[in-house]
Amino acid sequence: MITIELCGGLGNQLFQYALGRRLSLDHNVGLIIDVSAFRNDPLRSYRLGNFCLPRHAIKDGRPSFLEGLLPTAIRRRVLSSPDRYIERHYEFDENVLNISKGIVAGYWQTEKYFKSIRQTLLNEILPASPLTKSSAYWSGVISDIEAVSVHVRRGDYASDSKTQSYHGLVDLDWYAKAIMDMQERVGSPHFFFFSDDLDWVRMNFPAHPNFHFVDSAPDGLEHEDMFLMSLCKHHILANSSFSWWGAWLNRRDDKIVIAPNRWFANTSINTKDLLPSEWVQL
C-alpha cells in the first residue's frame, strides 16, 4: 500500500497524486491519499475530488472508531510508520520509483515521475461534474480559434513579502516578450488571460481585440479554470504549478508552451527537471 501526503494548492496536489498513481500502478498496490495537512491549513483544502479520479482511500488524520478505543500510547505505535520517503531536492529522484509500500512526502514537480502514465492521467484529470455556465461559454469560444492561455499568478506571490522572496513574481516586461514570441510562432493567436487577480490584469494589459479576460470560476471550482487552460492550443505560463498543469493537460502534440526560465526567486533551487524539454524557456 502506498500513502501519498498531499499539501499545497491544486497544482501541487496533482503532482503528488500523479506520483502516487504511478507507484500504485507500477507495483500493483493500493493508494491512500492523506489529506491530514489541510486540517491545519487555513488557506488550502483538498481539491482533487472535482476530478474523475478512481476511488481511493482518504486519510484525514482523524482516528477511526476502533483506533479511538485504543489507549494513546498504543495508538501512536499503531499509527506511526518508519516507512516514510521524503523528497530531498527538486531534481528527479529515480529511487522513489522503487517504493512499493509506505508513505511518500514531497512536491515531486517533474513529469519524469509520471510521464509513463500520461494517458491514464489525461483520462482521470477531467471535471467530474458539468461546467458552470460561464466556463461552458468560454470552452466554446476557446475551441473555435487559435487560443493561447496566459496565466498571471499574483495572490500571495504579490501580497506576501516572504512568499514573493521565495517564488518571485513574473513581471509585465516578461509577459510582453512572451506574447511577442508567441505571435511570431503562431498565426492569428487569441490570448486568453487567467488570473487570481483579473482586475489587476485588466488594468495592466492593454485593450486589444485578441485579448480575452476569463472570469475566474467560483471558489472551490478552480479546476474549471485549469480545464479551460488545457483546452487552449498553446500556453504562456506563470511560475506556478497551476499553469504548469494547465499546459501539461493539453493533449495536442504541436502545442507551444512558453515558461519563465527563472521559476523561483531563490536561484539556489535546481529546477532543471521541472519543465519538459520541449517547452520554451524565456
Backbone bond lengths (Angstrom), bond angles and torsions (degrees), N, CA, C in turn:
res aa  C-N    CA-C-N  psi(-1)  N-CA   C-N-CA  omega(-1)  CA-C   N-CA-C  phi
1 M - - - 1.459 - - 1.536 109.66 -
2 I 1.328 116.07 133.93 1.461 122.11 177.07 1.525 108.49 -107.59
3 T 1.315 116.38 132.96 1.460 121.54 172.64 1.521 108.11 -114.08
4 I 1.325 116.96 123.03 1.460 121.07 178.99 1.523 108.15 -107.55
5 E 1.322 116.94 126.15 1.459 121.34 -179.81 1.530 109.65 -86.68
6 L 1.315 116.61 125.50 1.458 121.28 179.18 1.523 110.39 -96.97
7 C 1.349 114.91 147.35 1.459 121.36 172.76 1.522 107.48 -161.08
8 G 1.327 116.32 165.44 1.453 120.48 177.29 1.522 112.91 82.44
9 G 1.339 114.55 -167.38 1.456 120.95 -178.66 1.513 112.87 -84.22
10 L 1.322 115.54 -168.54 1.463 121.10 -174.05 1.523 112.28 -59.34
11 G 1.325 118.00 -44.25 1.459 120.66 -178.83 1.513 111.95 -61.64
12 N 1.331 117.11 -46.15 1.463 120.16 178.90 1.521 111.25 -64.34
13 Q 1.323 117.28 -39.78 1.468 119.73 178.11 1.522 111.25 -60.75
14 L 1.322 117.14 -35.66 1.467 119.74 178.77 1.525 111.24 -68.78
15 F 1.327 118.42 -40.62 1.460 120.16 175.73 1.525 110.18 -58.15
16 Q 1.319 116.92 -46.54 1.459 121.29 -177.04 1.528 111.04 -66.44
17 Y 1.325 116.06 -43.80 1.467 119.01 178.60 1.528 111.06 -62.76
18 A 1.335 116.78 -42.77 1.466 120.55 -175.79 1.530 111.26 -60.23
19 L 1.338 116.72 -41.37 1.461 118.74 176.01 1.525 110.27 -65.32
20 G 1.331 117.01 -46.29 1.472 119.20 179.42 1.514 112.38 -58.44
21 R 1.318 116.39 -40.57 1.469 120.93 179.30 1.524 110.21 -63.95
22 R 1.321 116.84 -42.53 1.477 120.58 178.50 1.526 110.27 -61.07
23 L 1.327 117.09 -45.56 1.466 119.84 -178.74 1.521 111.02 -64.43
24 S 1.328 116.92 -39.99 1.466 119.34 -178.77 1.521 111.17 -66.72
25 L 1.336 117.35 -36.71 1.465 120.44 179.25 1.522 111.26 -74.53
26 D 1.324 116.98 -43.88 1.467 120.05 -178.19 1.527 111.91 -62.01
27 H 1.314 116.04 -38.75 1.462 120.10 -174.53 1.525 113.19 -103.61
28 N 1.341 116.09 2.82 1.464 121.51 177.30 1.525 111.43 54.12
29 V 1.342 114.82 51.19 1.461 120.81 179.03 1.527 108.67 -128.51
30 G 1.318 116.26 163.32 1.454 120.51 178.23 1.515 112.31 -72.75
31 L 1.333 116.04 161.77 1.463 122.35 -179.97 1.524 109.11 -122.90
32 I 1.333 115.10 127.88 1.461 122.04 173.61 1.534 107.43 -109.49
33 I 1.326 116.39 131.92 1.462 121.23 177.21 1.525 107.94 -102.21
34 D 1.330 115.38 114.76 1.465 121.11 -177.38 1.529 108.94 -94.04
35 V 1.322 116.63 112.02 1.475 122.16 -178.61 1.522 111.29 -106.19
36 S 1.322 117.37 18.83 1.463 121.24 -175.26 1.521 112.85 -58.34
37 A 1.334 117.52 -33.50 1.465 120.79 -175.63 1.520 112.50 -60.25
38 F 1.319 117.25 -27.48 1.462 119.92 -176.01 1.528 112.59 -76.14
39 R 1.316 117.51 -13.86 1.471 119.60 178.31 1.522 111.03 -64.94
40 N 1.332 117.00 -27.20 1.464 121.48 -178.87 1.527 112.21 -115.73
41 D 1.324 116.70 20.67 1.464 121.20 179.69 1.527 109.09 -117.55
42 P 1.340 117.37 105.49 1.469 119.41 -177.14 1.520 114.03 -72.57
43 L 1.335 117.44 -13.38 1.463 121.05 -174.77 1.525 113.36 -101.41
44 R 1.335 117.90 -22.85 1.461 120.72 -174.66 1.520 110.74 -123.07
45 S 1.316 115.81 156.61 1.459 121.14 174.79 1.523 108.91 -149.88
46 Y 1.312 115.22 166.47 1.463 121.21 -179.80 1.532 109.49 -64.41
47 R 1.348 117.10 126.76 1.454 121.44 -174.43 1.529 113.90 -121.80
48 L 1.319 118.63 -4.48 1.461 119.48 -173.99 1.526 112.75 -75.67
49 G 1.319 117.65 -11.38 1.457 120.26 179.97 1.512 113.96 -66.64
50 N 1.337 117.31 -11.58 1.467 120.85 179.02 1.529 112.72 -83.19
51 F 1.339 117.19 -4.84 1.457 121.01 -177.81 1.533 111.02 -105.13
52 C 1.337 114.60 168.53 1.468 121.73 -179.09 1.526 111.47 -85.24
53 L 1.309 116.60 48.96 1.464 120.19 -179.91 1.524 109.46 -77.94
54 P 1.324 117.11 149.41 1.467 118.75 174.00 1.517 110.06 -64.25
55 R 1.306 116.16 159.97 1.461 120.12 -178.03 1.532 110.13 -70.31
56 H 1.322 115.72 121.99 1.461 121.67 176.08 1.526 108.65 -121.89
57 A 1.321 115.63 156.39 1.460 119.68 175.22 1.530 109.16 -68.37
58 I 1.326 116.61 136.42 1.452 122.34 179.39 1.533 108.77 -109.71
59 K 1.313 115.94 128.27 1.465 121.73 177.19 1.527 107.68 -111.52
60 D 1.332 116.84 120.26 1.462 119.45 -175.87 1.524 113.77 -112.81
61 G 1.324 117.14 8.75 1.454 120.13 176.42 1.519 114.06 90.56
62 R 1.321 117.41 -10.22 1.471 120.32 177.56 1.532 108.89 -84.69
63 P 1.322 118.80 135.99 1.464 119.38 178.43 1.517 111.27 -67.36
64 S 1.310 115.94 145.17 1.458 119.61 174.26 1.530 109.19 -69.05
65 F 1.332 115.66 172.30 1.469 119.60 -178.94 1.532 110.92 -57.03
66 L 1.348 116.34 -47.00 1.461 119.68 -177.60 1.524 110.89 -67.73
67 E 1.343 116.69 -39.51 1.459 119.53 178.53 1.525 110.64 -62.90
68 G 1.344 115.58 -34.82 1.454 119.57 -179.25 1.518 113.07 -65.64
69 L 1.328 117.20 -21.31 1.456 121.20 179.34 1.522 112.36 -82.66
70 L 1.326 117.72 -15.02 1.458 120.77 -177.69 1.524 110.89 -78.76
71 P 1.343 117.98 146.18 1.462 120.06 171.91 1.534 110.29 -58.12
72 T 1.315 116.74 150.67 1.462 121.55 -174.32 1.524 112.52 -55.64
73 A 1.313 118.07 -46.06 1.470 120.94 -176.78 1.520 111.04 -61.63
74 I 1.330 116.60 -41.74 1.467 120.29 -179.92 1.526 109.67 -70.04
75 R 1.340 117.84 -40.47 1.454 120.69 -179.01 1.527 110.91 -61.43
76 R 1.318 116.80 -40.01 1.467 119.78 179.00 1.522 111.60 -61.77
77 R 1.340 116.19 -39.93 1.471 119.47 179.41 1.523 110.35 -67.90
78 V 1.329 116.74 -37.98 1.467 121.22 -178.48 1.527 110.36 -68.09
79 L 1.335 115.84 -43.09 1.469 119.79 -173.33 1.517 113.32 -83.89
80 S 1.335 118.55 -21.85 1.466 119.63 -179.21 1.514 109.75 -74.43
81 S 1.339 115.47 153.60 1.462 119.60 -178.79 1.521 109.93 -143.51
82 P 1.333 117.01 129.26 1.467 119.25 176.51 1.524 112.03 -78.72
83 D 1.341 116.80 -11.54 1.470 121.02 -175.09 1.521 109.88 -91.10
84 R 1.324 116.73 73.29 1.466 121.73 -178.82 1.522 108.79 -126.95
85 Y 1.331 115.43 113.27 1.466 120.43 -178.81 1.525 108.38 -98.38
86 I 1.330 116.81 120.68 1.460 122.31 -174.78 1.527 109.95 -110.11
87 E 1.317 116.42 134.48 1.474 121.89 176.93 1.525 109.28 -60.77
88 R 1.318 116.24 133.17 1.459 121.19 -175.66 1.527 113.25 -102.17
89 H 1.333 116.67 -22.80 1.460 121.00 -178.04 1.517 108.21 -163.40
90 Y 1.333 116.96 172.73 1.459 120.94 -176.53 1.529 113.18 -80.26
91 E 1.321 117.93 -18.88 1.460 119.47 179.78 1.537 110.71 -69.03
92 F 1.315 114.79 155.30 1.460 121.17 179.17 1.523 110.56 -57.74
93 D 1.313 116.30 129.65 1.464 123.51 -179.90 1.523 107.86 -117.58
94 E 1.314 116.91 98.40 1.459 120.50 -175.76 1.529 112.59 -66.38
95 N 1.327 117.23 -19.19 1.466 119.68 -177.62 1.520 112.60 -64.92
96 V 1.332 117.22 -29.96 1.465 119.32 -178.43 1.529 110.86 -64.94
97 L 1.326 117.34 -23.94 1.462 120.32 -179.26 1.525 112.48 -69.44
98 N 1.326 116.30 -12.75 1.471 120.28 177.74 1.525 112.21 -87.84
99 I 1.325 117.26 -5.24 1.465 120.60 -177.10 1.529 109.68 -74.39
100 S 1.316 116.85 122.82 1.463 121.10 179.96 1.522 112.77 -116.80
101 K 1.334 116.59 -5.16 1.460 120.39 175.88 1.524 108.44 -158.30
102 G 1.321 114.96 158.05 1.445 119.52 178.66 1.524 112.46 105.15
103 I 1.320 115.32 -165.29 1.459 123.22 -173.97 1.516 109.95 -108.03
104 V 1.331 116.14 136.91 1.465 122.31 179.09 1.526 107.74 -120.48
105 A 1.340 116.61 126.04 1.465 121.20 -176.00 1.521 110.35 -131.37
106 G 1.326 116.26 133.09 1.461 120.84 178.68 1.515 110.79 156.14
107 Y 1.329 116.47 -167.72 1.469 121.33 -179.80 1.527 112.11 -104.44
108 W 1.336 118.89 -39.06 1.462 123.58 171.41 1.535 112.29 58.91
109 Q 1.335 115.76 52.36 1.459 121.28 -171.87 1.533 112.88 -92.25
110 T 1.296 116.07 68.12 1.460 122.22 169.79 1.523 108.44 -158.74
111 E 1.328 115.89 141.73 1.462 119.40 -179.92 1.522 112.16 -68.27
112 K 1.324 117.94 -12.23 1.457 120.29 179.40 1.530 111.67 -60.72
113 Y 1.307 117.26 -21.66 1.462 120.29 178.45 1.523 112.93 -78.20
114 F 1.334 117.47 -19.85 1.472 117.92 -172.59 1.521 114.28 -145.97
115 K 1.330 118.58 8.75 1.466 119.74 -179.96 1.520 111.36 -59.97
116 S 1.317 117.22 -30.25 1.469 120.95 -178.06 1.524 112.28 -65.53
117 I 1.332 117.68 -19.31 1.469 119.85 177.90 1.532 110.07 -115.59
118 R 1.323 116.47 31.41 1.466 120.86 -176.43 1.531 112.27 -54.65
119 Q 1.316 118.00 -46.49 1.454 119.60 -176.59 1.527 111.29 -64.34
120 T 1.312 116.81 -38.85 1.466 120.29 176.42 1.525 110.32 -59.33
121 L 1.331 116.71 -46.19 1.462 120.45 -178.66 1.533 111.52 -67.32
122 L 1.327 117.40 -38.41 1.465 119.92 177.91 1.524 111.05 -61.62
123 N 1.321 116.86 -34.67 1.464 120.65 179.99 1.530 112.38 -76.46
124 E 1.329 116.02 -25.13 1.465 120.07 -176.21 1.527 113.23 -93.40
125 I 1.329 116.81 -35.26 1.471 119.96 -175.01 1.525 108.85 -88.31
126 L 1.306 113.98 66.38 1.464 124.07 177.53 1.522 108.23 -129.58
127 P 1.334 117.99 150.65 1.467 119.45 179.49 1.531 111.66 -57.38
128 A 1.312 115.91 132.10 1.466 120.54 -179.31 1.520 112.20 -82.71
129 S 1.332 116.94 -17.49 1.467 121.43 -178.17 1.526 109.31 -124.98
130 P 1.333 117.88 158.77 1.470 120.24 177.18 1.526 111.29 -56.38
131 L 1.328 115.63 146.58 1.463 120.81 179.68 1.523 110.87 -66.78
132 T 1.327 115.19 153.10 1.455 119.27 171.35 1.528 108.99 -62.58
133 K 1.308 116.84 164.90 1.465 121.89 -177.86 1.517 111.52 -58.52
134 S 1.336 116.98 -43.19 1.465 120.90 -179.73 1.524 111.55 -64.50
135 S 1.339 117.20 -45.64 1.470 120.52 -179.44 1.522 111.23 -65.77
136 A 1.333 116.61 -37.08 1.466 120.00 177.85 1.526 110.31 -63.47
137 Y 1.331 116.95 -38.70 1.466 120.48 177.02 1.525 110.66 -62.16
138 W 1.345 116.29 -49.54 1.464 119.27 -177.54 1.531 111.71 -65.58
139 S 1.316 117.90 -32.79 1.469 119.18 178.74 1.518 110.76 -62.84
140 G 1.333 116.94 -36.83 1.453 119.98 177.30 1.507 112.63 -67.93
141 V 1.330 117.22 -41.11 1.471 121.22 178.77 1.520 110.59 -63.90
142 I 1.330 115.92 -45.92 1.471 121.18 -177.32 1.519 111.32 -63.15
143 S 1.301 117.16 -37.58 1.469 121.07 -174.85 1.523 112.92 -69.43
144 D 1.333 117.31 -19.76 1.467 120.41 -172.11 1.522 114.36 -93.89
145 I 1.353 118.35 -7.86 1.471 119.93 -174.47 1.528 110.75 -137.70
146 E 1.325 114.95 177.24 1.471 121.49 179.57 1.531 107.76 -79.33
147 A 1.314 115.46 79.80 1.462 121.89 -170.73 1.527 111.40 -85.38
148 V 1.336 114.98 135.74 1.465 122.72 175.62 1.523 107.36 -123.18
149 S 1.315 117.87 120.86 1.460 119.60 175.91 1.525 109.23 -79.94
150 V 1.326 115.64 140.07 1.464 122.36 174.78 1.517 106.69 -125.81
151 H 1.310 116.93 112.58 1.461 119.94 -178.53 1.522 109.70 -100.81
152 V 1.330 115.82 125.74 1.463 122.21 178.07 1.520 107.44 -115.90
153 R 1.312 116.25 106.11 1.471 121.50 -179.00 1.529 109.40 -92.55
154 R 1.329 115.40 123.29 1.453 119.31 176.10 1.536 107.97 -125.78
155 G 1.323 118.84 -97.74 1.461 119.87 177.24 1.514 111.88 50.46
156 D 1.356 116.43 -129.55 1.464 120.14 -178.23 1.518 112.30 -69.20
157 Y 1.348 118.11 -19.30 1.462 120.12 174.71 1.525 109.94 -60.45
158 A 1.332 116.90 -33.94 1.461 121.77 -177.27 1.520 112.74 -96.64
159 S 1.336 117.65 -33.74 1.467 120.48 -171.22 1.518 114.40 -92.50
160 D 1.332 117.40 -22.73 1.457 120.73 -176.38 1.524 109.76 -109.39
161 S 1.304 117.41 116.73 1.469 121.19 -174.17 1.525 112.02 -64.08
162 K 1.326 116.85 -35.63 1.471 119.71 179.23 1.515 110.61 -66.56
163 T 1.340 116.48 -44.63 1.461 120.85 178.69 1.524 110.58 -63.63
164 Q 1.336 116.47 -41.89 1.460 119.85 -179.05 1.523 111.68 -65.35
165 S 1.326 117.41 -37.61 1.466 119.70 -179.84 1.517 111.94 -66.93
166 Y 1.329 116.75 -24.33 1.472 120.68 179.33 1.524 111.17 -88.80
167 H 1.336 116.40 -50.76 1.464 120.56 -174.26 1.527 112.78 -86.81
168 G 1.336 116.70 -36.66 1.458 119.40 -172.87 1.518 110.86 82.66
169 L 1.316 115.35 168.16 1.460 121.22 -176.89 1.524 108.00 -133.89
170 V 1.335 117.01 122.62 1.468 121.07 -179.76 1.524 108.36 -70.38
171 D 1.351 116.71 126.74 1.465 119.51 -172.83 1.526 112.15 -90.91
172 L 1.330 114.91 172.47 1.462 121.42 -176.46 1.525 112.02 -64.49
173 D 1.327 117.49 -35.23 1.468 119.77 179.52 1.525 110.87 -60.99
174 W 1.335 115.96 -39.00 1.462 118.46 179.34 1.522 110.47 -64.70
175 Y 1.331 116.81 -44.00 1.464 119.53 179.54 1.526 111.12 -62.60
176 A 1.327 117.24 -38.32 1.464 120.04 178.40 1.522 110.62 -61.72
177 K 1.333 116.64 -42.83 1.471 120.35 178.62 1.528 111.18 -66.88
178 A 1.329 116.58 -40.02 1.459 119.75 -179.91 1.523 111.11 -65.52
179 I 1.321 117.27 -39.46 1.468 120.94 178.53 1.525 110.46 -65.83
180 M 1.326 116.83 -42.87 1.467 120.27 177.47 1.522 110.68 -62.50
181 D 1.318 117.06 -41.82 1.470 121.39 179.10 1.523 110.20 -62.52
182 M 1.322 117.19 -42.56 1.456 120.28 179.53 1.530 110.94 -65.97
183 Q 1.314 117.47 -37.83 1.466 120.87 179.13 1.532 111.60 -63.37
184 E 1.332 116.41 -30.26 1.460 120.08 177.57 1.525 112.02 -76.21
185 R 1.308 117.00 -22.83 1.462 121.46 -176.28 1.531 113.02 -95.95
186 V 1.340 116.53 -25.46 1.461 121.27 -171.51 1.521 109.81 -125.12
187 G 1.315 116.40 135.54 1.456 120.62 177.58 1.522 111.81 -80.53
188 S 1.330 117.32 128.61 1.473 124.57 176.20 1.530 113.49 51.25
189 P 1.332 117.13 55.09 1.467 118.47 179.79 1.531 111.74 -74.75
190 H 1.317 115.60 147.59 1.464 122.71 169.48 1.523 106.82 -114.87
191 F 1.321 116.40 130.48 1.461 121.78 -174.17 1.525 110.39 -101.78
192 F 1.329 115.49 124.18 1.455 122.29 -179.02 1.531 108.16 -109.49
193 F 1.323 115.56 114.03 1.461 121.30 -174.66 1.524 110.20 -90.46
194 F 1.330 115.00 128.53 1.458 123.37 175.92 1.530 107.24 -119.90
195 S 1.315 117.37 135.96 1.459 119.14 -178.31 1.515 110.97 -162.56
196 D 1.342 115.75 155.03 1.458 121.09 171.09 1.526 110.82 -85.45
197 D 1.342 117.08 3.11 1.463 122.25 175.74 1.526 107.98 -144.80
198 L 1.322 114.80 69.58 1.465 119.89 -173.17 1.525 112.22 -67.62
199 D 1.318 118.24 -28.36 1.470 120.02 176.72 1.519 110.08 -61.90
200 W 1.323 117.01 -42.56 1.470 121.22 177.80 1.525 110.27 -63.00
201 V 1.304 117.00 -41.65 1.461 121.01 -179.99 1.530 110.42 -62.76
202 R 1.311 116.90 -45.11 1.470 120.46 179.83 1.528 111.12 -60.97
203 M 1.314 117.22 -35.87 1.464 120.76 -178.43 1.527 112.22 -75.50
204 N 1.333 117.55 -26.73 1.457 120.40 -171.20 1.523 114.80 -107.21
205 F 1.326 117.38 -9.33 1.456 120.27 174.16 1.525 107.79 -111.06
206 P 1.332 117.23 133.59 1.468 119.47 -174.63 1.521 112.45 -67.02
207 A 1.322 114.54 149.94 1.463 119.17 175.24 1.519 109.17 -64.73
208 H 1.308 116.21 135.62 1.468 121.15 -177.49 1.531 106.88 -156.36
209 P 1.320 118.00 140.05 1.476 119.33 -178.09 1.523 113.65 -60.87
210 N 1.344 117.60 -21.54 1.463 120.21 -179.95 1.534 112.62 -99.51
211 F 1.337 116.64 9.89 1.468 121.30 175.62 1.528 108.36 -104.64
212 H 1.325 115.65 127.98 1.463 121.40 -178.89 1.534 108.41 -127.17
213 F 1.318 116.26 132.06 1.462 121.30 -176.29 1.527 109.01 -108.67
214 V 1.313 115.49 111.87 1.466 121.64 -172.24 1.525 109.58 -89.42
215 D 1.312 115.78 117.43 1.467 120.23 177.73 1.525 109.79 -61.57
216 S 1.318 115.07 134.71 1.467 120.07 -177.64 1.522 111.04 -65.87
217 A 1.314 115.64 147.17 1.464 120.83 174.65 1.526 109.10 -67.01
218 P 1.314 118.11 157.10 1.469 120.86 178.60 1.530 111.52 -57.52
219 D 1.318 115.72 156.31 1.458 121.17 178.74 1.526 109.97 -55.04
220 G 1.315 115.87 133.75 1.458 120.95 -177.14 1.510 113.71 95.08
221 L 1.335 116.48 -11.78 1.473 120.77 179.80 1.534 110.74 -118.85
222 E 1.333 116.30 31.63 1.460 120.66 -179.47 1.524 112.06 -58.73
223 H 1.329 116.16 -24.41 1.466 119.16 -179.98 1.529 111.59 -61.50
224 E 1.332 117.56 -24.84 1.464 119.41 178.36 1.523 110.70 -68.20
225 D 1.337 117.27 -39.43 1.464 120.08 175.95 1.530 110.65 -62.29
226 M 1.324 116.31 -43.63 1.462 120.23 178.54 1.525 110.73 -61.92
227 F 1.326 116.19 -41.11 1.463 120.59 178.70 1.520 111.00 -63.24
228 L 1.331 117.59 -43.78 1.468 120.63 177.77 1.527 110.83 -61.64
229 M 1.316 117.42 -40.78 1.461 120.20 176.85 1.525 110.73 -59.84
230 S 1.329 116.15 -40.27 1.465 119.58 -178.08 1.525 112.10 -67.55
231 L 1.336 117.32 -21.65 1.465 120.88 178.29 1.522 112.43 -77.26
232 C 1.330 117.19 -19.04 1.464 120.29 178.11 1.526 109.62 -66.75
233 K 1.316 115.50 154.76 1.471 119.55 -177.42 1.520 112.07 -79.46
234 H 1.349 116.43 -29.69 1.461 121.56 -177.74 1.526 108.89 -141.25
235 H 1.349 116.42 170.43 1.464 118.89 -171.09 1.521 112.81 -146.38
236 I 1.329 115.03 142.48 1.464 123.73 167.42 1.527 105.96 -119.13
237 L 1.324 116.31 121.00 1.460 121.06 -170.77 1.517 113.10 -99.78
238 A 1.314 115.21 152.72 1.463 121.71 159.91 1.529 106.98 -86.15
239 N 1.322 116.85 174.44 1.471 120.00 174.50 1.525 108.09 -82.84
240 S 1.314 114.52 66.70 1.462 121.48 -170.00 1.519 110.46 -141.28
241 S 1.321 116.01 137.13 1.466 119.52 177.31 1.528 111.15 -65.91
242 F 1.335 117.21 -24.53 1.457 121.03 178.69 1.524 110.66 -64.11
243 S 1.340 116.88 -49.08 1.469 118.21 179.63 1.527 111.29 -74.57
244 W 1.336 118.18 -26.72 1.470 121.48 174.25 1.533 108.65 -56.13
245 W 1.322 116.22 -47.84 1.460 119.50 -178.24 1.522 111.67 -71.83
246 G 1.329 117.25 -34.15 1.458 119.07 175.71 1.515 111.95 -57.03
247 A 1.335 116.46 -37.37 1.465 121.08 178.32 1.525 111.64 -79.42
248 W 1.323 117.62 -42.31 1.466 120.52 -175.96 1.516 111.46 -64.01
249 L 1.329 117.55 -33.35 1.463 121.66 -178.34 1.521 112.67 -78.30
250 N 1.326 118.35 -7.88 1.464 122.37 172.08 1.533 107.60 -65.25
251 R 1.317 117.49 123.60 1.462 122.05 -174.04 1.519 114.14 -83.07
252 R 1.323 118.16 -8.20 1.462 121.19 -174.69 1.532 111.40 -71.98
253 D 1.332 115.92 137.48 1.464 120.56 177.44 1.528 111.83 -77.68
254 D 1.344 117.33 -23.11 1.455 120.57 -175.63 1.528 113.16 -99.70
255 K 1.316 118.03 15.85 1.463 120.29 -178.40 1.530 111.04 -66.68
256 I 1.319 115.20 148.06 1.457 122.46 174.31 1.518 107.21 -110.86
257 V 1.322 116.30 126.31 1.460 121.84 -179.66 1.519 108.13 -122.39
258 I 1.326 116.83 122.07 1.465 122.42 177.75 1.523 107.90 -110.28
259 A 1.327 116.18 124.21 1.459 121.63 -175.71 1.527 109.94 -129.27
260 P 1.332 117.03 153.29 1.466 119.62 175.56 1.525 110.89 -63.27
261 N 1.325 117.01 134.84 1.468 118.55 178.28 1.525 111.28 -76.52
262 R 1.314 116.47 -13.06 1.462 120.89 175.79 1.514 107.73 -113.05
263 W 1.320 116.75 101.12 1.459 121.84 -173.05 1.523 111.94 -84.24
264 F 1.324 117.20 -31.55 1.459 122.51 178.52 1.518 109.76 -123.56
265 A 1.336 116.74 147.25 1.465 120.32 172.32 1.524 109.62 -65.82
266 N 1.321 116.31 -32.72 1.458 122.47 177.67 1.529 108.48 -76.25
267 T 1.320 116.29 99.43 1.473 120.99 -173.78 1.532 113.17 -72.98
268 S 1.333 117.79 -6.39 1.462 119.22 178.65 1.523 111.77 -77.36
269 I 1.329 117.44 -11.96 1.457 121.06 -179.80 1.529 109.69 -81.04
270 N 1.305 116.61 124.21 1.458 121.74 -178.33 1.531 109.55 -84.36
271 T 1.339 115.97 112.64 1.470 120.47 -177.56 1.529 112.28 -112.20
272 K 1.323 117.39 25.97 1.467 120.57 -175.15 1.524 112.78 -61.57
273 D 1.331 117.74 -25.47 1.466 120.71 -177.79 1.525 112.96 -100.21
274 L 1.320 118.04 -3.31 1.460 120.74 -171.95 1.521 112.69 -70.47
275 L 1.325 117.93 -42.48 1.463 121.18 -177.00 1.526 110.28 -99.69
276 P 1.322 118.21 133.63 1.476 120.22 173.97 1.521 110.84 -55.15
277 S 1.323 116.28 145.54 1.474 121.00 -172.64 1.500 113.55 -62.27
278 E 1.341 118.38 -25.93 1.468 120.33 -177.87 1.531 112.72 -82.52
279 W 1.315 117.85 -9.11 1.470 120.07 177.93 1.528 110.09 -77.43
280 V 1.313 116.15 146.64 1.461 121.96 -178.73 1.525 108.71 -85.64
281 Q 1.321 116.58 127.53 1.466 120.67 175.88 1.527 108.89 -103.97
282 L 1.317 115.64 124.29 1.460 120.79 -173.59 1.521 109.29 -120.06
